[in-house]
């Protein structure tokens, strides 16, 4: 039964090394959906703490200048006929994806508002700070079969910061992105231009350029289980007609998708795309996603509103569907895992959490470049007015 004498070998090891000195297995976190079913965890209704804008040159402004206004075509008219390929590539100014912005713009906002954050003194020291898009990836992880991710984590003044790292595979795919996929990305932004006006009450102007440097970002506070969250996400527009003009319930997310013709196509859409749309909009409390369905020629001729809170209904009775509880329980488990793994308070220390489909989340430890992501200007400004830096590692 034990031809190679591994048992004896193990005994020998135990004798040689006291139990508590045995090398511990590297900690990891499984991602199988079956492990995360169960009741939906507590998720605090997200509230907006503030916002910021990025201009055509990708410069930060601490205001809502880039916010646009939902302005769909009149429902009594002929219906939409949006040419999503119009202006490509001559009226397209794509953001430079080689620039790794990490959390910088969010940290800029945080530095400016740190003295007047709600939640009381010490709230930030207990919180997790990240982008909404990073949390979206965590929510969909138990169901993701294609793309892995890496999240860098650093603890500083108690707060846990999470910043995504582009995986080598994702980078290779981006650099080799097929021209048709590049045009498809443009079409998504072009749809926004057809649906949004620059001022409330005015009409969209699709004659101009599509510049993806421009962004309006909402900064939100929430809590998942015991984890206070401060995160920011890009918001497409606000609906000036909505009964509640209070953010985030006035916000609208705009999406394009292929026109569907068979029940099988709709089923696949509910299983895969709707999961991503739900995760992205549920997190910040955006109540509606408006989809434009495009034909093979790139024209949108129909629109459909998907209320975020009704999306799960489409897969509720589908054995191969997704479950919001699994998404949120996994995210909560990951945040607990990260909080207990990143013990040392040090902005130059990085725990890199890595995941590939089919495996567990694993961890590696790094110092300084290339993984450290909290900028010196942030660390210095926060250190200057921090009353008494903790001498012992934070207990969290
Ligand atoms: P999303 O939910 O994935 O769209 O991402 P967020 O709304 O959390 O956006 C966070 C920040 O990243 C914003 O400043 C966005 O303009 C920016 N951003 C959005 N998508 C991308 C992307 O694909 N790559 C990079 N590098 N930044 C992005």
Boltz pocket constraint, residues with backbone or C-beta under 6 A from the ligand:
constraints:
  - pocket:
      binder: B
      contacts: [[A, 97], [A, 99], [A, 101], [A, 105], [A, 131], [A, 132], [A, 133], [A, 134], [A, 136], [A, 212], [A, 215], [A, 217], [A, 232], [A, 233], [A, 234], [A, 235], [A, 280]]
      max_distance: 6.0
